[in-house]
C-alpha cells in the first residue's frame, strides 16, 4: 500500500512480504522511491517517523536554501572523528544525531535526514554510490498536520496487518498479499483504511470534559508558575492556545451531536496546527478515535438565505407582520450605514471592512431590511443603534445575509417599496442554517479575486 501526501512529494510504502511480520518498506521523497525491496520489520521505522526532532539549529535553514550543503555538513560531522581523530563539539553532535534517521534495512544504501524546522517537516535523502560518492539530494517539505495524517494512515494500515497476523485471520481485502506495485492512497482523501465513525453524544461529552479539565489544570499551573516572575508572555500565549481550543466546548454538554454538514466545535481547533497537537495528546490519553476529525471539512457548506417560504420541516410559519421588511437601494443602504458609523464609530478596521463590503454591493440592487426578531439571535444595541437583518445583493448577483447596526428608526425613514404579496412571502420565510453571510462572501471573494480594485481602495463614505 502506498500512502501519499496531497502533492505526491512525500509518501510511505508498506507491502506485506513472505514471512511473519515482514514487509517491504520504502519512502517516497520528491516523487522518487527511496529504499530497496528487501523485507524488513517496520516497527522501529514507524516509531522513528513518529518521533522526529526539532533541533532549532540555525544551520538547518540550508535544508530550504541549499539541501546539498546541509547533507555535506552532516556527513562531515559524522566522518570528522574517523578521518582526523578530533571529536566534534556538542552542537555538531546534536545536529547530526537529531537529523540522521536509521529506520529499516531497506534504507541502508541511503543517507536519510528527517526533522522539523520552521513549522514544517523536512526530509532529505541521498543514495550512496560506489567509491564513496553520493547521488543527487532529493527533498520533501510538508506541513505538520498533513504529515501527521499521512503517518497516522500508514500506521493504522500496518497495525491492522499485524493484528491479523497475530490472530491468524487473513488480511483485509485492501491489503496486498504479495510484493508488487502497491495501491495508492492520498492523504486527505480518507484518513484511515476503515470508515471513520463519528462520536455519539456520550463520547462527545467525554471528549469535551477531558479537554476542558486538562485545559483548566494547565491554565491554573501556568497562572501560579508566573507569579512574581517577569515576562509571562510565554504563559499567556499558552493560555490563549488552551482557551482557543476549548472556548466552544461547553455547548457540547447536554446537546445532540450536530448533523453531517453542520458546524462542529471540535473541528475548528483540530484543524489549527498549534491546537491540534495538544488536542490529539489529550484525546489519545482518553482512548478516543479521532479519525473522523481528520476527514471532517473545516467549515460546513453554506446555503443562500431564504427569500420565500420553504416546504420543509419547520420551514413555514405564520407571518408576524407585513410591515417588517423594508426595501432599500444601494445608495440608501450606504447612507444608513454611514449615518450609523458617525453616530457610534466602531474601530477603524471595522469601518474599513464595512465600506469595502458596501462598495461591492450591486449598483442597481435592492436590499431587504428588517429588525432582528426576539430569540433569533442576541440583538446588539448601543449608542441608539439596533442590529438589523439585511438580505443584500452583491455585484456578482449573490444574495448574502448582512447584519448592520443602524439607527432604531431606520425602517421609518425610507419607503418600503414592496408589494404586499412580497412582504407576505418574506415574513413567512425563516432563516436557514449556515446561510452565506458577509464574512464568508468576503473570504471567498478575496480568494477568487485577490487583485480586486474595490478591495484595495474602497470609496470613502
N, C-alpha and C positions, 0 to 999 in steps of 0.2 A: 504494500500500500504506500502510495506517495502522498505526503502531506505538503501542500504548498501555500505560501503566503499569497496575498492578493496580486502582487506584481510578479510572481513566479521567480523572484530573485533569491528566495531562501526557502528551503524545504527539508523534509526528513523522510527517508525511505526505510521502511521496515517490512521485510518479506520473510515469512517462515521458511526455514531450511531444514534439511534432514537432521534428525537428532533432537532430543528433548531440549527445550529452552534455547534452541539455536536459531539465529536469524541472520539474514543479510542486512547490514546496517550501513547506510550511506547518507551523506548530506548533499543538498543542492545549494550551491552558492553562486550567485550571479548567473544562474542558468546552467552551470557546469556541475556534473555529478562528481562528488568528491568521495573517494574510497573505492575499494575493490569488492568483489563478490564473495570474499572469504567468510564463512559462517562464524559467528561470534555470539557471546552473551551480552545483551544490551542493557542490563540493569544498571551498570556503572555509567554507561553513556547517558541514559535518561536522567540519572542523578546529577551528572556533570552539567548537562544542558539546563537543568533546573536550578543550578546554584552558581550562575555566572557572577563574577565580582565586578565592582565599580571602583577601580583603584584611585581615580581622581588625579593621576599623574598628568601634568600639562603636556607631556610628550605624546600622549595618546591622541592629541589633535592631528598628528600625522596620519592617523587612520582615515581622516576625511580629506586631507590635502595631498598626502604622498604616502599611500599604503606601503609601497615597496620600501621606503625609507624606514618605516616602523618595523617591518619584517627584518630588515638588515640589522636594526638596533637590537631587537630582541634576540636574534640569532647570535650577535656578537657578545651579548651579555652571557648567554649560555655557554659559549665557547671560550670566554676570556680566561677562566681558570685552567682550562685544559691546555691552551696554547702558550700562555705566559706564566702560569703558576700564580698569578695575582688573583685574589678574591675580589669580586665586585662589591661595591658598597651596598648598604641595606636598601636604598631606594631602587637600585638596579635589580636587586634580587626580588623585591616586591613586585616590580613591573613585570619581570619575567614570569614569576610564579602565578601571578593573578591573571595573566592573559593567555598563556600557553595551555591548550587543552589536550589531554590524553584520554580519549573516550573509548575506543574499541580497536581491536586488532586490524580491522579492515581499513583503518585510517593511519596505519603505521608508516606508510610511504608519503604522508603529507605532514607539513607543518601547519597546524591549525591554531588560530588565535580567536578567542571569543571573550567579550567583555561588554559592560555597559558604560557609555560615555555620553555626556551632554544630553541626557534624557532619551537616548536611543541605544539599541542593541546592535553591536558591530561584530561581524565575522570576517576574518581574513584567512586565506588558505594559499599555500604554495607547495607544489609537489617536488619531492626530492628526485634528482636526476643522477645519472652515473657520473662519477668523478667529483661528486660534491656539489655540482651545480643545482640550481633551483629553477623551477618553472615560473611562469608568469603569476603575479599576485592577483587573486580574484577577491572581490569584496562584496559584501551584502550588508546594508544598513536597514533596520526595521524598527518600527515603533514598539515600545514595551507591551502595549495591550495586544497588538497583532501577534507579537512573538509568544506571549502567554497563551493566546488562543491556539496557535499552531502547536505549541508544546503540549497543551492540555489534550488536544485531539489525538495526537500521536501517542501520548502516554496512555490514554483511555483504550485505544486500539490494542496496544501492546499488553496492557493489563488484562484485557478480555481474552487474548490468546493464551496468556499464562494461566488464567483461571480455567480455561477449557482444557489445557494440557494437564493441570493438576487433577482435575475431576474426571479425566478420561472421556469427556464429551468431544464430539467433532467440532472443529472451528466453525464460526458463523459463516453464512454464505458470502459475506463481504470480505472474508479473509482468504487470500490466495493460498492454495495448498502446496505449491511448489515454486521454486525460484523462477522468475520470468519478468516480463515487463509489468510493473505494478500498476494498479488502478490509480487514478488521480483524485486528489482531494484538495479543494481550495479552501483555506482558512477564511472564515467569514460567511461561507455559504451555509454550512451547518457546523456545529461546534463539537460534535462527537459522533461516533458511529451508531449510536442509538438515538431514538427520538427523544428530545428534551421534554420533560414533564414539568408543567408549571406547579408551583406550590399551591396547596389548598389553604383554606383560611387558617387552620391551626398552625401550619408551617410558616405562613406569613407572619402571624403574630409572634411565634417563637423567634423568627429571624429579627423582627423589629425590636423585641425586648432584648435580645442578645446584643444587637448593635448599640442600642441606646444605653444599656447598662455598662458596656465596655467604654463607651464614649464618656459617660459621667465619671467613671473611675479615673480615666486618663486625664480628663479636664481637672478633676479635683487634685490629682497628683501634680499636674503642671502648675496649678494655681499656688499650691503650698510650696512647690520647689522654687518658685521665683520670688518668694517673699524676701525682702531685704537684699535682693540682687539687682544689679544694673543690667540694662539691655535685655528685657524679656521678649525681644522681637521673635526669637525662635519659638518660644512657648505660645505667643499669640498666633503665630502662623499655624502651629499645630492645632490649637483650639479652633481656629477658623476652619481648618480641614475637617475636624470631627463634627463641628456644627453643620457644615455644608452637607456632610454625608447623612445626617440624621434629621434635618430640620423638617422633613415631610413625613417622617415615620410615625409620629403619634396618630396620624389619621388612619393608619393601618389597623389599629386595635379596634375590635368590635365591628368591623365593616367587611362586607363581602369582597372577594378578590375582583379586580377590575376585569371587564370583558376584554377579549382579544382586540387590540387596536386602541384601547383606552390608555390614558396616561398612567404610568405606574411609578410610585415614589421610589422604588428600588432601582429602576433602570438608569435614571439620570446620573446619580452618583457612581453607579457601577461603570458607566462609560467614561467617567472622568479618570484619567490615568493616576492622579495623585490620590484620589479617594478609593480607587479600585483596589489597590494593594492592601489597604487597611481592611476594607470590607471583605475581601477574599480570605484574609487570615482569620477574621472573626467567624465568618460563616463556615469555613472549613473546620474550625475547632468545634462548631456546633453540629458537624456531620450533616450539613445541608447541601444538596446538589444544586450547583449554580449554573448548570449548562444552559438552562432556559434564559438566564440573564444575558449570556453571551450572544444568543440568537435573537434577542428582542430588539426591535428598532428603537433608536434613541428617542424619537418623537412620534406620537401617533399620527396617522393620516388625518388631514384636515378636510373639512367639507365647506361648501358655500353656505352662507347664512340663509335661513328660510325667509322667503318673501311671500309665501302663501300657505294656507293650511296644508298639513301633511296627513295622509291616511296611514297613520302609524300609531302604535300603542302610546297613548298619552299625547298624541301629536296635535289634536284639535281640542280647543276649549271655547267656551262662550266668549264673545267679545267683551272686553272690560269697558271700553269707551270708544266711540267713533271719533273722538277728538284727541286721542292720544298722540297720533303721528302728525308731524309737520313736514312738508316738502321744502327743501331749500336748494337753491342753485349753488354753484361752486363759489361765486363771489360772495354770496350771503354767508355761507358756512365759514369762509375765511375771515369775514368781518366779525362774526360771532366769536370765533376762537381768538382773534387778535384783541377784541374787547375784553375777553376773559383774562388774557395774558397781562393786559395793563392793569386790570382790577386786582389780580393776585398773581404776581410774577413767580413762576417756578424757577428752578435752577437754569442757568444758561444752556446747558446741554439739552435739557428737556425742551426749551424754547426752540433751539435749532432743529431738534427732531420733529417737532410739530410743524414748523414752517416747511421743512423738507417734505414731510408727508403731504401737506396740503398743496404743495407745488406739483405733486404727481396726481392730483385729482383730475378727473375728466373735465375739460374746459366747459363743455356743454351738458355735463351730467346733472342729474337730480339726485339729491341725497335725502334720506328719510330719517327723521329725528323723533325720539320720544324719551321721556324721563325714565330712569331706571325704576322698575316695579319693585314693590316691597318683597323681600325674600329672594329676589333674583340674584343679587349679589350686593355686598355692602356698598351703600352709596357714600361717596366721598364728598363731603360738603365742608367748605372752609372759605372765608372771605366772601360770603354771599354767593358761592358757586355750587352748582349741583351737577352730579355726573349724569350724562345722557348716553343713550344707546343710539348709534348712528349707523345705518346701512349706507356705506359710502362707495361710490363707483369711481374706480381709478382710471388712469389714462390708457390702461391696457384692457379696459372693459370688465375687469374683475370686480366683484362686489364683496366687500370685506366689512367686518364689524370694527367700528372705531368708537371709543368711549371718551369723548371730550368732556371737560369740566367747563360749563358755561354758566352765565348768569341765570338765576332761577326763573326769571321772566322771559327767557329766550323764546319759548313757544308762543308767547302772546304778542311779540313784536313783529312777527312775519306772518303773511297769509299762508294758509295751509296748501292751497293749490292741489288738492286731492279730491277726486270723485268719492262720493260716499261708498260706492262699491269697493274702491281701492282701499279705503280706510277699514272696511269690514274685513277684507282679506288679511290686511296687516295685523289688525288687533286679534284675529283668531289664530295667528301663527305663533308658535313657541320657539324660543332659541334652541338650536341643535348643539349637541356635544361636539367639541373640537372644531368650532367654527374658525374659519380663517380670519384672523384679526390683523390689525395694523402691524404688529410686531412680526408675525410670520410673513406677511406680504413684503415688508421691508427687507427682511433677511433673504428671502428668495429673489427679490428684485436686485439687491446688491450683488448677489452671487451670479445672476444671469447677465447683469449689465454693470460691471464694475466701473466703467468709464462714463456713466450717465451724467450729462451736464447738469441736470436738475439736482442731483445729489451733491455735486461738487460746489455749486453756488446757487442755493435756493433763493428766490426773491424775498426781499425783506417785507415784513408787514403781513 
